[in-house]
Amino acid sequence: MNILAPSLINKNAVVNGPKVGDILCSTYGYDACIAHFAKVVEVTKASVKLELLGTIDNYTSPMTWDSKPDINSSGGTVVTKRFKANGDSYKVKDTSCATFYPWCGKPINCYNYH
């Protein structure tokens, strides 16, 4: 018999954890897909400090655009967040309805049909 809670026994380990310099992306929206980007500026055992980045947007129509992070937008807001395992990578909660994942390196197709 084991007295430990199942969540403590089967806790997923982060294989490829965050590194300083990682760029993360989250998307959100109702009838929309809007991208947010952040850069990892510090890593501890269970959390990261993220600098929120601006975006470079290339509009393809009045309600659609391709978005990528403005890597040179420094001095943004820095927030501390916990990270969790996600497959062989990691994820970081952005808001109650959006999660940061490592950015794929390609522009994100965004839209806002409101």
PEKA-V562258 format. One record per residue. N is the residue number from 1. SS is DSSP state (helix for helix, strand for strand, loop for the rest). PHI is phi in whole degrees, 0 to 359 (999 if undefined). PSI is psi in whole degrees, 0 to 359 (* if undefined). Layout:
{{N,SS,PHI,PSI} {N,SS,PHI,PSI}}
This chain:
{{1,loop,999,139} {2,loop,246,130} {3,loop,266,358} {4,loop,279,145} {5,loop,295,145} {6,helix,305,326} {7,helix,295,334} {8,helix,277,330} {9,helix,284,314} {10,loop,260,27} {11,loop,295,126} {12,loop,287,134} {13,loop,271,145} {14,loop,277,114} {15,loop,280,303} {16,loop,252,81} {17,loop,286,177} {18,loop,293,150} {19,loop,228,147} {20,loop,304,131} {21,loop,103,344} {22,loop,302,141} {23,strand,255,129} {24,strand,247,154} {25,strand,225,139} {26,strand,228,151} {27,strand,233,150} {28,strand,209,170} {29,loop,139,147} {30,loop,255,118} {31,loop,57,33} {32,strand,203,161} {33,strand,221,103} {34,strand,242,129} {35,strand,265,140} {36,strand,241,144} {37,strand,234,151} {38,strand,213,155} {39,strand,243,133} {40,strand,286,121} {41,strand,248,347} {42,strand,200,145} {43,strand,230,133} {44,loop,243,190} {45,loop,300,321} {46,loop,230,1} {47,strand,219,167} {48,strand,229,152} {49,strand,258,126} {50,strand,247,133} {51,strand,262,119} {52,strand,289,133} {53,strand,252,154} {54,strand,283,178} {55,strand,238,156} {56,strand,249,114} {57,strand,250,134} {58,strand,244,103} {59,strand,286,130} {60,strand,256,346} {61,strand,196,176} {62,loop,300,336} {63,loop,240,7} {64,strand,227,147} {65,strand,200,162} {66,strand,256,133} {67,strand,237,138} {68,strand,220,160} {69,strand,288,145} {70,strand,269,92} {71,loop,301,332} {72,loop,275,359} {73,loop,276,84} {74,loop,266,168} {75,loop,83,14} {76,loop,285,179} {77,loop,297,137} {78,strand,249,130} {79,strand,234,151} {80,strand,255,129} {81,strand,223,152} {82,strand,278,150} {83,strand,244,156} {84,strand,227,159} {85,strand,295,143} {86,strand,216,93} {87,loop,63,233} {88,loop,263,15} {89,strand,233,212} {90,strand,212,166} {91,strand,220,158} {92,strand,223,129} {93,strand,294,127} {94,strand,269,296} {95,strand,226,186} {96,loop,294,342} {97,loop,235,16} {98,strand,212,146} {99,strand,229,136} {100,strand,280,138} {101,strand,230,157} {102,strand,306,132} {103,loop,290,140} {104,loop,284,347} {105,loop,95,355} {106,loop,250,153} {107,loop,303,145} {108,strand,265,128} {109,strand,285,115} {110,strand,246,159} {111,strand,203,158} {112,strand,211,100} {113,loop,264,22} {114,loop,288,*}}
